[in-house]
Structures are given as C-alpha cells and as structure tokens.
C-alpha cells in the first residue's frame, strides 16, 4: 500500500507540473496574440478616424480596415503594392515609417519579457519556450492579417510577406527574453582578448567579470553614440525645414485641401520623422542618400536630377549644385558622436579623481571605445537599411541611404575619434595634480620628531581625559593614553591618585619590555587589546572583600590598618580601650566578626 500511495503521489505531482507548464505556455502564446491585436487595433482606430472625418471617402469601412491591415504589415517591413496607378503598372511602397514600426516592436518586447516572469503557482518558462510561444501567437494573428489585406487598395505579395513578417516579432521577442534572462552576454564577447602580460593575469573569475563589464560599457557607449547621430540628424532636418519653410508650407497645403487630409499628412510626416533623422545622419557621415536612381545628396554636392515627390519633409533637401560651408559643417555631427562614445567609455574606465591602480589600462579603454564604435556602426547600418526603400517604379525605385556605405562611414568616424579621445581623457584624469598628489621623494621616518609631535598633538586633542588647556607634549599624551587603557577602566578611584613616576614606571619606555599598552607577550610582540566588558556588581564586592582581608592579614599589632587606599569610604577603626584584652593575636578577626562566641572567663584566668 505504501508503494502504491508513493507512486500515486509522484504521478500526481508530475501531472500537476505538466499542467502548470502547459498553462504557462498557453499564457505566453496568448500574450503574443494580444500584442498583435493591440498594435493592429491602434492603427485601425487612426485609419477609421481619418475615414470618418474625410468629406469624400473613396471606399467603405471594409476598405478602411484593409488599409489599416496593410499599414500594419508595412510596419513589419513588408513591401506594399499600389495596383491603381496612372501608368497601370503596380507601384511598390517600401519605405517603412520607423515610428509606426516602434509600436509592434515595443509590444512584442514587453510580451516576451513578461512571459518569462512566472505567475504565482506556475513554473518558469525557458528562454526558447518563451521566445517560440510569444512569436507563435503573434505570427498566428499576422497570418490572418495577410489574408485579410489581399484585394485592398494596398496589397502585399503573399510569399514575400511570409518571409519578411517574422523578422520583427522574432527579433523583438529575442530582445525581451534576453533582458528577462539577466542580459547574458554572447560567448564571443567572453572570448575577447585581454591586453596585458600573462604572468600578471588575474584569476579567471576576475577576467570574466572584467570582460563582461567592458562589453556592457561598449554596448552602452554604442547606444549613446547612435543616439547622438540620430539627434544630430533631427537637428539638421529641422534647421533645413526652417531654411526652406516657404517650400514646405506650399507643399503641405497642396497635398490636401480639407482639414482631415491635412491632419493625415501631418501625422504621416511625424511618423516619418525618425526616417528623416536617419537620412540626416547618413548625410552628415558623408555617403548621403539617394533620391531616385540618378540623384545623390551629399555634403559635398547634390548630383543628378532628384525625383522629389510632393511631401513636406522632402522640401528640406538642399538645392542642386556643389556644397557650401554650411553643408560642410554637418561633419560636426559624427565628431560629436565619437566624443560621446569616448565620454561614456571613460566615465567608467577612469572616473574623475580615480587612483591610477583603480582605473582601466590604456589597452582596455581603447578596446572598449573601439567596440563601441563598431556597435554604433552596426546600429546605424541597420537603421539605414530599414529607413529606405522603393517609392515606385523607374526613377523612384531607389530611395534613401545605402546601408553598407552608411555603416562603413560610421565605423571610420567613430573609431577614429572615440579611441584617441578616450585615451586623452583618461591620461588627463590620471595626471599628477600639483598640490594634491603625493610628491615623489623620501618619506619621513616613522620616528621623526615632526611625526611624533604631530601624532602627540592629534592624540592629545582627541583625548577626553586631558583638559582643554593641557600642553601638547609626550607626557600628557602618555598619561591620557594610560588612563584610557582598556584594563585601567573601572579600576577605582585609588588608581587615579597614583603618582606620575609610578605610572611611567609601569608604562615603560620600551626598553624595559613594558611598552605603552601593557607587558609584552612571550615572543616579544606587542600585546593585543581584548574587547573590554563591564564587570558585574558582585565582582566589585568580591574584590573589595579580598582587599579588606589582605589588609587585615598585613596589619601590624596595635597599629592602624595598612594596604587600604586612604580615599576609600571606610570608617577608621575604633581606638583600643584600657578595659579590652591585652593583645589580640595577629591576624585574629573573630572578635570583630558578628556571631562569634566570647571565650569563657576561666580560660582567661588560666
């Protein structure tokens, strides 16, 4: 029966674990599906609002929902097709609004991160399980959206969309799982070489921790450098829009006459503003961007004949011809990005006022800055690849920056500037500051007169036993230290009246073997001070009783008691009367003890 019951308990617990795991997988799957529905519903709400406010809608509510589904697919990198064109040839639309893409990326990232945080009573999913279930639920809704969007005003290629759609949910879910797992680093980062000699290499754990920290610093610096590039690109776009404000306003008013259409154009311009930031960053780096198959815009010149569709953001494109001083000055943007990378690297490698031994080495600092520059180049190339695409056929088949040229230029700019700047700032912070650092030279000996006087002054100043106006000398310091010694505390008021010579003899000058803190040990080393503890009241009473007994034993016949400190609160002994016994025996204390029986008179007579 015991074996049957134990087997039943094991089977029930195993089945409960499997049910909990199945419930966790189902919850993660539903999280992914809900993220897809939430992103689709947000875009559908905007499109329906624009359709309702439009005075001349071209289609019904079904057409508006299909447009929303197509825009949702475009946000995932899928290329749309406009079948209704003037030439009759379907025109592709491949420029993805990065602000619209940020919505599904954020939703999938949050869903994957929350899926690995188990609910109460449910087991935790593995990284692979959370990634597959969240992405699977998202792609299930995505497949239904692809089928629904067919036949609308904006359609997609089914096969191409099936290959492009999974990239966004998979990468976003992988990022969420990586963060939820504690941000583990890649094995390639752990195998990075560490500069330095082999004989002075630290322990493997310290090496792994140092490599991890260097990799984290490199990633943060790369993110900061990319943000600096994008911020510089936004600044260039806004300045150019202000410079060409008349042309931008004219284009904006031509695209739509009704307020509903103008609001739609304004929202589309805001959604494409991150794309314009990437284009501006590529322009500042040097490669620029393409406006059609036969036109390139760079700081040095605008070559070819740009194909500019009427759109407000495109009004910021410089005029045709060679560049000017203003366009050449855009090179400040990558310089600032390189300096930002160097700053974020040195703030950890060599913080302000850090000691030389605590700072990173020059090789580690240079390697971290170089890795950060490489990471910035990778991020910039990825953004450039997404920010561009075709806007039609013929001359509009190529629109935006070339990703590999942009990445190569970002690598050259950031590494060339970040590494020397990081090393320069590190050397500046580790320099010897006049008046603050220790001057190289022979240090004063420990027993030098000035050192002894300074130490005596400090100890006398912090001593609570010395009076405020006590002279700062060695004698006062010795006395204060002797009185404050742990074994002297609580010794009674009699010790406070001892003469100065006796204390100096007990303290000693080191030659007699006494030392300042007590008698030396057997091996001649300085004694170690043990922690001081308070004595109980019984200990004080026992000590007083012992001193009284010793004083009575040493008392000479007929004389006053000796050995007892005169400052004790003890009454003097009574003077012997003439009627008392002739002489008491030395050391006899029976007569003074209460309860002792007197001797018979017969014995006295004898």
C-alpha positions as CSV (number, residue, x, y, z in Angstrom):
1,X,0.0,0.0,0.0
2,X,2.9,2.4,0.8
3,X,4.4,1.8,-2.6
4,X,1.1,2.4,-4.3
5,X,0.5,5.6,-2.4
6,X,4.0,6.9,-3.0
7,X,3.7,6.1,-6.8
8,X,0.3,7.9,-6.9
9,X,1.8,10.9,-5.2
10,X,4.7,11.1,-7.6
11,X,2.4,10.7,-10.6
12,X,0.0,13.4,-9.3
13,X,2.9,15.9,-8.7
14,X,4.3,15.2,-12.2
15,X,1.0,15.7,-13.8
16,X,0.5,18.9,-11.8
17,X,3.9,20.2,-13.0
18,X,3.0,19.4,-16.6
19,X,-0.4,21.1,-16.3
20,X,1.3,24.2,-14.8
21,X,3.9,24.2,-17.7
22,X,1.1,23.9,-20.3
23,X,-0.8,26.8,-18.6
24,X,2.4,28.9,-18.7
25,X,2.9,28.1,-22.4
26,X,-0.7,29.0,-23.2
27,X,-0.4,32.3,-21.3
28,X,2.7,33.2,-23.3
29,X,1.0,32.3,-26.6
30,X,-1.9,34.5,-25.7
31,X,0.4,37.3,-24.8
32,X,1.9,37.3,-28.3
33,X,-1.5,37.2,-29.9
34,X,-2.8,40.0,-27.7
35,X,0.2,42.2,-28.6
36,X,-0.6,41.7,-32.3
37,X,-4.2,42.6,-31.8
38,X,-3.4,45.6,-29.8
39,X,-1.0,47.0,-32.4
40,X,-3.5,46.3,-35.2
41,X,-6.3,47.9,-33.3
42,X,-4.3,51.1,-32.7
43,X,-3.6,51.6,-36.4
44,X,-7.2,50.7,-37.3
45,X,-8.5,53.3,-34.9
46,X,-6.5,56.0,-36.5
47,X,-7.5,55.0,-40.1
48,X,-11.2,54.7,-39.1
49,X,-11.0,58.2,-37.6
50,X,-9.5,59.6,-40.8
51,X,-12.1,57.8,-42.9
52,X,-14.9,59.2,-40.8
53,X,-13.6,62.8,-40.9
54,X,-12.9,62.6,-44.6
55,X,-15.6,64.5,-46.7
56,X,-15.1,62.3,-49.7
57,X,-14.3,58.7,-48.7
58,X,-13.3,56.5,-51.6
59,X,-14.5,53.3,-50.0
60,X,-16.5,52.0,-47.1
61,X,-15.5,50.8,-43.7
62,X,-14.2,47.5,-45.1
63,X,-11.7,49.3,-47.4
64,X,-10.5,51.4,-44.4
65,X,-9.9,48.3,-42.3
66,X,-7.9,46.7,-45.2
67,X,-5.8,49.9,-45.4
68,X,-5.2,49.6,-41.7
69,X,-4.1,45.9,-42.1
70,X,-1.8,46.9,-45.0
71,X,-0.2,49.7,-42.9
72,X,0.3,47.2,-40.0
73,X,2.1,44.8,-42.4
74,X,4.2,47.8,-43.7
75,X,5.2,48.5,-40.1
76,X,6.8,45.0,-40.0
77,X,8.9,45.6,-43.1
78,X,6.6,44.1,-45.7
79,X,6.6,45.8,-49.1
80,X,3.2,47.1,-50.2
81,X,1.9,47.4,-53.7
82,X,-0.3,50.1,-55.2
83,X,-2.2,48.5,-58.1
84,X,-4.1,51.6,-59.1
85,X,-1.6,54.0,-60.8
86,X,-1.7,56.3,-63.7
87,X,0.6,54.2,-65.8
88,X,-1.3,51.0,-65.0
89,X,1.9,49.3,-63.6
90,X,1.6,48.4,-59.9
91,X,4.0,50.6,-57.8
92,X,5.8,49.3,-54.8
93,X,5.9,51.2,-51.5
94,X,8.8,50.0,-49.3
95,X,9.7,53.0,-47.0
96,X,8.7,51.9,-43.5
97,X,7.7,54.6,-41.1
98,X,10.0,53.9,-38.1
99,X,7.7,55.5,-35.6
100,X,4.9,53.1,-36.7
101,X,7.4,50.2,-36.5
102,X,8.3,51.1,-32.9
103,X,4.8,50.2,-31.8
104,X,4.8,46.4,-32.6
105,X,8.5,46.2,-31.6
106,X,7.7,47.5,-28.1
107,X,4.6,45.4,-27.7
108,X,6.3,42.1,-28.6
109,X,9.3,43.0,-26.4
110,X,7.1,43.6,-23.4
111,X,5.1,40.4,-24.0
112,X,8.3,38.3,-24.2
113,X,9.8,39.9,-21.1
114,X,6.7,39.4,-19.1
115,X,6.2,35.8,-20.3
116,X,9.4,34.8,-18.6
117,X,8.2,36.2,-15.2
118,X,6.1,33.3,-14.0
119,X,2.8,33.9,-12.3
120,X,2.1,32.6,-8.8
121,X,1.8,28.8,-8.8
122,X,3.2,28.4,-12.4
123,X,6.7,27.2,-13.4
124,X,9.0,29.5,-15.2
125,X,9.4,29.0,-19.0
126,X,12.8,28.5,-20.6
127,X,14.2,31.2,-22.9
128,X,13.5,29.1,-26.0
129,X,10.0,28.2,-24.9
130,X,9.1,31.9,-24.2
131,X,10.5,33.0,-27.5
132,X,8.7,30.4,-29.6
133,X,5.3,30.8,-27.8
134,X,5.2,34.6,-27.9
135,X,6.4,34.8,-31.5
136,X,4.0,32.0,-32.5
137,X,0.9,33.7,-31.1
138,X,1.9,37.0,-32.8
139,X,2.5,35.3,-36.2
140,X,-0.8,33.5,-36.0
141,X,-2.6,36.8,-36.0
142,X,-0.2,38.1,-38.6
143,X,-1.1,35.3,-41.0
144,X,-4.8,36.2,-40.7
145,X,-4.0,39.8,-41.4
146,X,-2.1,38.9,-44.5
147,X,-5.1,37.0,-45.9
148,X,-7.5,39.8,-45.0
149,X,-5.4,42.6,-46.6
150,X,-5.4,40.9,-50.0
151,X,-7.6,42.7,-52.6
152,X,-7.5,46.1,-51.0
153,X,-6.2,49.4,-52.2
154,X,-2.8,48.5,-50.8
155,X,-2.0,44.8,-51.1
156,X,1.1,42.7,-50.5
157,X,2.9,39.8,-52.1
158,X,2.0,36.8,-50.1
159,X,5.2,34.9,-50.4
160,X,7.5,37.9,-49.8
161,X,5.4,39.0,-46.8
162,X,5.6,35.5,-45.3
163,X,9.4,35.8,-45.3
164,X,9.6,39.4,-44.1
165,X,6.8,39.4,-41.4
166,X,8.5,37.0,-38.9
167,X,11.7,39.2,-38.6
168,X,10.2,41.9,-36.3
169,X,8.4,39.6,-33.8
170,X,11.3,37.2,-33.6
171,X,14.0,39.9,-33.0
172,X,11.8,41.8,-30.6
173,X,10.9,38.6,-28.6
174,X,14.5,37.7,-28.5
175,X,15.4,41.0,-27.0
176,X,12.7,40.7,-24.4
177,X,13.9,37.1,-23.5
178,X,17.5,38.4,-23.3
179,X,16.5,41.1,-20.9
180,X,14.3,38.8,-18.7
181,X,17.2,36.3,-18.5
182,X,19.5,38.8,-16.9
183,X,21.2,40.2,-20.1
184,X,23.7,37.3,-20.6
185,X,26.5,38.2,-23.0
186,X,27.4,36.3,-26.1
187,X,30.3,33.8,-25.9
188,X,32.1,35.8,-28.5
189,X,32.3,38.8,-26.1
190,X,33.7,36.5,-23.3
191,X,36.5,35.3,-25.6
192,X,37.7,38.8,-26.4
193,X,41.5,39.1,-25.8
194,X,42.6,41.0,-22.7
195,X,45.8,43.1,-23.2
196,X,48.5,42.5,-20.6
197,X,51.2,40.1,-19.6
198,X,50.4,36.5,-18.9
199,X,52.4,36.4,-15.7
200,X,50.4,39.3,-14.2
201,X,46.9,38.0,-15.3
202,X,44.3,37.9,-12.6
203,X,42.1,35.0,-11.7
204,X,39.7,33.6,-14.4
205,X,36.6,34.9,-12.5
206,X,38.1,38.4,-12.4
207,X,39.0,38.2,-16.1
208,X,35.4,37.1,-16.9
209,X,34.0,39.9,-14.8
210,X,36.3,42.5,-16.4
211,X,35.3,41.3,-19.9
212,X,31.7,41.4,-19.1
213,X,31.9,44.9,-17.7
214,X,33.9,46.1,-20.8
215,X,31.3,44.6,-23.1
216,X,28.5,46.3,-21.1
217,X,30.3,49.6,-21.3
218,X,30.8,49.1,-25.0
219,X,27.1,48.5,-25.7
220,X,26.0,51.5,-23.7
221,X,28.5,53.7,-25.4
222,X,27.4,52.4,-28.8
223,X,23.8,53.2,-27.9
224,X,24.8,56.7,-26.8
225,X,26.8,57.3,-30.0
226,X,23.9,56.1,-32.2
227,X,21.5,58.4,-30.2
228,X,23.9,61.3,-30.8
229,X,24.0,60.6,-34.5
230,X,20.2,60.5,-34.7
231,X,19.9,63.6,-32.6
232,X,22.2,65.4,-35.0
233,X,20.2,64.2,-37.9
234,X,17.0,65.5,-36.4
235,X,18.7,68.9,-35.8
236,X,19.8,69.1,-39.4
237,X,16.4,68.3,-40.7
238,X,14.6,70.8,-38.6
239,X,17.2,73.5,-39.4
240,X,16.8,72.8,-43.1
241,X,13.0,72.9,-42.8
242,X,13.2,76.3,-41.2
243,X,15.5,77.4,-44.0
244,X,13.0,76.2,-46.6
245,X,9.9,77.0,-44.7
246,X,8.0,78.5,-47.6
247,X,8.5,75.5,-49.8
248,X,7.5,73.1,-47.1
249,X,4.3,75.1,-46.4
250,X,3.4,75.3,-50.0
251,X,3.8,71.5,-50.4
252,X,1.7,70.9,-47.3
253,X,-1.2,73.0,-48.5
254,X,-1.1,71.4,-52.0
255,X,-1.4,67.8,-50.7
256,X,-4.8,68.3,-49.0
257,X,-7.5,71.0,-49.0
258,X,-9.6,69.7,-46.2
259,X,-8.5,69.7,-42.5
260,X,-9.0,66.0,-42.2
261,X,-6.5,65.4,-45.0
262,X,-4.0,67.9,-43.6
263,X,-4.1,66.2,-40.3
264,X,-3.4,62.9,-42.0
265,X,-0.5,64.4,-43.8
266,X,0.8,65.9,-40.6
267,X,0.5,62.5,-38.8
268,X,2.4,60.8,-41.7
269,X,5.1,63.5,-41.5
270,X,5.5,62.8,-37.8
271,X,5.7,59.0,-38.4
272,X,8.4,59.6,-41.0
273,X,10.5,62.0,-38.8
274,X,12.7,59.2,-37.5
275,X,13.4,58.2,-41.1
276,X,14.4,61.8,-41.8
277,X,16.7,61.6,-38.8
278,X,18.5,58.6,-40.2
279,X,18.8,60.2,-43.6
280,X,20.2,63.4,-41.9
281,X,22.7,61.2,-40.0
282,X,23.8,59.5,-43.3
283,X,24.1,62.9,-44.9
284,X,26.4,64.2,-42.1
285,X,28.5,61.0,-42.2
286,X,29.3,61.6,-45.9
287,X,27.6,58.9,-48.0
288,X,24.3,60.8,-48.0
289,X,21.2,59.3,-49.5
290,X,19.6,58.7,-52.9
291,X,16.6,60.5,-54.3
292,X,16.0,58.1,-57.2
293,X,18.3,56.1,-59.3
294,X,20.1,59.1,-60.8
295,X,20.5,61.5,-57.9
296,X,22.6,61.5,-54.7
297,X,22.6,64.1,-52.0
298,X,25.9,64.5,-50.0
299,X,27.5,67.4,-48.1
300,X,30.0,68.0,-50.9
301,X,27.4,68.2,-53.7
302,X,23.9,67.3,-54.9
303,X,24.5,65.4,-58.1
304,X,21.9,64.3,-60.8
305,X,18.3,65.3,-61.0
306,X,16.4,64.3,-57.9
307,X,13.0,62.8,-58.2
308,X,11.1,64.7,-55.4
309,X,7.5,63.7,-54.8
310,X,5.5,66.5,-53.2
311,X,5.9,66.0,-49.5
312,X,6.8,68.5,-46.7
313,X,9.8,66.6,-45.4
314,X,11.4,66.4,-48.8
315,X,11.4,70.2,-49.0
316,X,14.4,70.1,-46.7
317,X,16.7,68.6,-49.4
318,X,19.4,71.1,-50.3
319,X,19.4,72.7,-53.8
320,X,21.3,71.2,-56.7
321,X,24.9,72.1,-57.1
322,X,28.1,71.9,-55.0
323,X,28.1,72.2,-51.3
324,X,28.7,75.2,-49.2
325,X,30.3,75.9,-45.9
326,X,27.0,75.3,-44.1
327,X,26.8,71.8,-45.7
328,X,30.4,71.0,-44.9
329,X,29.8,72.0,-41.3
330,X,27.5,69.0,-40.9
331,X,30.6,66.9,-40.2
332,X,30.4,68.2,-36.7
333,X,27.6,65.6,-36.0
334,X,29.8,62.4,-36.3
335,X,32.6,64.2,-34.4
336,X,30.1,64.8,-31.5
337,X,29.0,61.1,-31.8
338,X,32.7,60.0,-31.4
339,X,33.2,62.3,-28.4
340,X,30.0,61.0,-26.8
341,X,31.3,57.4,-27.2
342,X,34.6,58.4,-25.7
343,X,32.9,60.1,-22.8
344,X,30.6,57.2,-21.9
345,X,33.6,54.9,-22.1
346,X,35.9,57.0,-19.9
347,X,33.3,57.7,-17.3
348,X,33.6,54.0,-16.3
349,X,37.2,53.3,-17.3
350,X,38.7,56.3,-15.5
351,X,36.1,58.3,-13.4
352,X,37.1,61.7,-12.0
353,X,39.7,61.7,-9.2
354,X,40.3,58.0,-9.5
355,X,43.5,56.4,-8.4
356,X,45.8,55.0,-11.1
357,X,45.6,51.5,-9.7
358,X,41.8,51.5,-9.9
359,X,41.5,52.8,-13.4
360,X,41.4,50.7,-16.6
361,X,44.5,50.2,-18.6
362,X,45.1,52.0,-21.8
363,X,44.5,48.9,-23.8
364,X,41.2,48.1,-22.1
365,X,40.0,51.7,-22.6
366,X,41.0,51.7,-26.3
367,X,39.4,48.3,-26.9
368,X,36.1,49.3,-25.2
369,X,36.0,52.6,-27.3
370,X,36.7,50.6,-30.5
371,X,34.0,48.1,-29.7
372,X,31.5,50.9,-29.0
373,X,32.4,52.5,-32.4
374,X,31.8,49.2,-34.1
375,X,28.5,48.7,-32.3
376,X,27.4,52.2,-33.3
377,X,28.2,51.4,-36.9
378,X,26.1,48.2,-36.8
379,X,23.1,50.0,-35.4
380,X,23.4,52.9,-37.9
381,X,23.6,50.5,-40.8
382,X,20.6,48.6,-39.6
383,X,18.5,51.7,-39.2
384,X,19.7,52.9,-42.7
385,X,18.5,49.6,-44.2
386,X,15.1,50.0,-42.7
387,X,14.6,53.7,-43.3
388,X,14.9,53.5,-47.1
389,X,13.2,51.6,-49.8
390,X,11.4,52.0,-53.1
391,X,8.7,54.6,-53.6
392,X,7.6,53.5,-57.0
393,X,9.0,52.2,-60.3
394,X,11.6,53.7,-62.6
395,X,13.5,56.6,-61.0
396,X,11.8,56.1,-57.6
397,X,12.9,52.5,-57.3
398,X,15.8,53.6,-55.0
399,X,15.0,56.0,-52.2
400,X,17.1,56.6,-49.1
401,X,20.6,55.9,-47.8
402,X,22.7,52.9,-48.8
403,X,23.1,50.9,-45.6
404,X,26.6,49.4,-46.1
405,X,28.1,52.8,-47.1
406,X,26.5,54.4,-44.0
407,X,27.7,51.7,-41.7
408,X,31.3,51.9,-43.1
409,X,31.4,55.7,-42.7
410,X,30.0,55.5,-39.1
411,X,32.7,52.9,-38.3
412,X,35.5,55.1,-39.6
413,X,34.3,58.3,-37.9
414,X,33.5,56.9,-34.5
415,X,36.6,54.7,-34.1
416,X,39.0,57.3,-35.4
417,X,37.6,59.9,-32.9
418,X,36.5,57.8,-30.0
419,X,39.7,55.9,-29.3
420,X,42.1,58.8,-29.2
421,X,39.6,61.0,-27.3
422,X,39.1,58.2,-24.7
423,X,42.8,57.8,-24.2
424,X,43.4,61.5,-23.9
425,X,40.6,62.0,-21.3
426,X,42.0,59.0,-19.4
427,X,45.5,60.4,-19.4
428,X,44.2,63.8,-18.3
429,X,42.3,62.4,-15.4
430,X,45.2,60.3,-14.2
431,X,47.8,63.1,-14.3
432,X,49.6,64.2,-11.1
433,X,47.8,67.3,-9.9
434,X,50.1,69.9,-8.3
435,X,49.4,70.4,-4.7
436,X,47.0,67.4,-4.4
437,X,49.1,64.3,-5.3
438,X,52.0,63.0,-3.2
439,X,55.3,64.5,-4.2
440,X,57.9,61.9,-5.2
441,X,60.8,61.8,-2.7
442,X,61.9,60.2,0.6
443,X,59.1,59.9,3.1
444,X,59.8,61.0,6.7
445,X,60.6,58.2,9.1
446,X,58.0,56.9,11.5
447,X,60.0,58.1,14.5
448,X,61.0,61.5,13.2
449,X,60.4,64.4,15.6
450,X,57.9,66.2,13.5
451,X,55.9,63.0,13.1
452,X,56.0,62.3,16.8
453,X,54.9,65.8,17.6
454,X,52.0,65.7,15.1
455,X,50.8,62.4,16.4
456,X,51.0,63.6,20.0
457,X,49.1,66.7,19.1
458,X,46.3,64.7,17.5
459,X,46.1,62.1,20.3
460,X,46.0,64.9,22.9
461,X,43.3,66.7,21.0
462,X,41.1,63.7,20.8
463,X,41.7,62.5,24.4
464,X,38.7,63.2,26.6
465,X,40.7,62.9,29.8
466,X,43.1,65.8,29.1
467,X,41.9,69.3,30.0
468,X,41.2,71.8,27.1
469,X,44.3,73.8,28.0
470,X,46.7,70.9,28.6
471,X,50.1,71.3,26.9
472,X,50.7,69.2,23.8
473,X,53.7,67.1,24.8
474,X,54.6,63.5,25.1
475,X,54.0,63.2,28.9
476,X,50.4,64.4,28.7
477,X,49.7,62.1,25.8
478,X,51.2,59.1,27.7
479,X,49.1,59.9,30.8
480,X,45.9,60.3,28.8
481,X,46.6,57.0,26.9
482,X,47.4,55.2,30.2
483,X,44.2,56.4,31.9
484,X,42.2,55.4,28.8
485,X,43.7,51.9,28.5
486,X,41.0,49.2,28.5
487,X,42.4,47.3,31.5
488,X,42.5,50.5,33.5
489,X,38.9,51.4,33.1
490,X,36.8,50.8,36.3
491,X,39.9,50.2,38.5
492,X,38.6,52.5,41.2
493,X,39.4,56.0,42.3
494,X,42.5,54.8,44.2
495,X,44.4,54.3,40.9
496,X,43.7,58.0,39.9
497,X,45.8,59.2,42.9
498,X,48.9,57.3,41.9
499,X,52.0,59.4,41.3
500,X,53.3,60.2,37.9
501,X,56.5,58.3,38.3
502,X,54.8,55.1,39.2
503,X,52.6,55.3,36.1
504,X,55.7,56.0,33.9
505,X,57.5,53.0,35.5
506,X,54.5,50.8,34.9
507,X,54.1,52.1,31.3
508,X,57.8,51.9,30.5
509,X,59.7,53.3,27.6
510,X,60.0,50.2,25.6
511,X,63.5,49.2,26.8
512,X,62.3,47.5,29.9
513,X,59.8,45.5,28.0
514,X,56.7,47.3,29.2
515,X,55.5,49.2,26.2
516,X,52.7,51.7,26.1
517,X,49.9,49.1,26.1
518,X,50.9,46.7,28.7
519,X,53.5,43.9,29.3
520,X,54.8,42.2,26.1
521,X,54.0,38.7,25.2
522,X,56.3,35.8,25.4
523,X,57.6,36.2,21.9
524,X,58.3,40.0,22.4
525,X,55.4,41.1,20.2
526,X,53.1,43.9,21.2
527,X,50.1,42.8,23.2
528,X,46.7,42.6,21.6
529,X,43.9,44.5,23.2
530,X,41.0,42.3,24.0
531,X,37.5,43.8,24.0
532,X,36.5,45.5,27.2
533,X,33.4,44.3,29.1
534,X,31.7,45.7,32.1
535,X,32.1,43.9,35.4
536,X,29.2,42.8,37.4
537,X,28.4,44.3,40.8
538,X,29.3,41.0,42.5
539,X,32.8,41.2,41.1
540,X,33.4,44.6,42.6
541,X,32.1,43.4,46.0
542,X,34.3,40.3,45.9
543,X,37.3,42.5,45.0
544,X,36.6,44.8,47.9
545,X,36.2,41.9,50.3
546,X,39.5,40.4,49.1
547,X,41.3,43.7,49.6
548,X,39.9,44.0,53.2
549,X,41.1,40.5,54.1
550,X,44.6,41.2,52.8
551,X,44.7,44.4,54.7
552,X,43.7,42.7,57.9
553,X,46.3,40.0,57.4
554,X,49.1,42.5,56.9
555,X,48.1,44.8,59.8
556,X,50.9,45.1,62.4
557,X,50.0,44.5,66.0
558,X,48.5,47.6,67.6
559,X,48.8,49.7,64.5
560,X,46.4,51.2,62.1
561,X,45.3,49.0,59.1
562,X,47.6,49.3,56.1
563,X,47.2,48.5,52.4
564,X,43.9,50.2,52.1
565,X,43.7,53.3,50.0
566,X,43.1,56.4,52.0
567,X,40.4,57.6,49.7
568,X,38.1,54.7,50.4
569,X,34.9,55.5,52.2
570,X,35.7,53.3,55.2
571,X,35.4,54.3,58.8
572,X,38.6,54.5,60.9
573,X,39.0,51.6,63.3
574,X,38.0,52.3,67.0
575,X,40.8,53.1,69.4
576,X,41.5,50.2,71.8
577,X,40.2,50.8,75.3
578,X,42.0,50.1,78.5
579,X,39.4,47.5,79.5
580,X,39.9,45.4,76.5
581,X,42.1,42.4,76.2
582,X,45.8,42.9,76.5
583,X,46.8,42.0,72.9
584,X,45.0,40.2,70.2
585,X,46.7,37.6,68.2
586,X,48.0,38.7,64.8
587,X,45.5,38.1,62.1
588,X,42.7,37.2,64.5
589,X,39.4,38.7,63.4
590,X,37.0,36.7,65.4
591,X,36.2,39.5,67.9
592,X,35.1,41.8,65.1
593,X,33.0,39.2,63.4
594,X,29.4,39.1,64.4
595,X,28.0,36.0,65.9
596,X,31.3,34.7,67.3
597,X,31.0,33.4,70.9
598,X,33.2,35.0,73.6
599,X,35.8,32.8,75.3
600,X,35.0,31.7,78.9
601,X,36.5,33.7,81.8
602,X,38.0,30.5,83.2
603,X,40.3,30.3,80.2
604,X,41.2,33.9,80.5
605,X,42.2,33.4,84.1
606,X,44.4,30.5,83.1
